[in-house]
Amino acid sequence: MDFTQALELGRDAFWMALVTSAPILVIGLVVGLGISLFQAVTQLQEQTLSFAPKIAAMVVAAAVFIPWIAEQMVAYTQKMLGNVPW
């Protein structure tokens, strides 16, 4: 394996981590933004109000997106194992 192949392998691994984590993180971001907006409008500054719904939404999103994430990881693994010179 030369330097360019190692660099491509690292780039692909980074991209896979980004793509598979993005849906859950985006949902957490949207829920957190909505809660922050609600807290700013109502002037209710309760700390648990910002964390509990965000965690619950991210757990539900993880449960929903697990089949898709597993499919992406299997395809990535097959691609990586297909590139290995035996």
Secondary structure, 3 states (H helix, E strand, C coil): CCHHHHHHHHHHHHHHHHHHHHHHHHHHHHHHHHHHHHHHHHCCCCHHHHHHHHHHHHHHHHHHHHHHHHHHHHHHHHHHHHCCCC
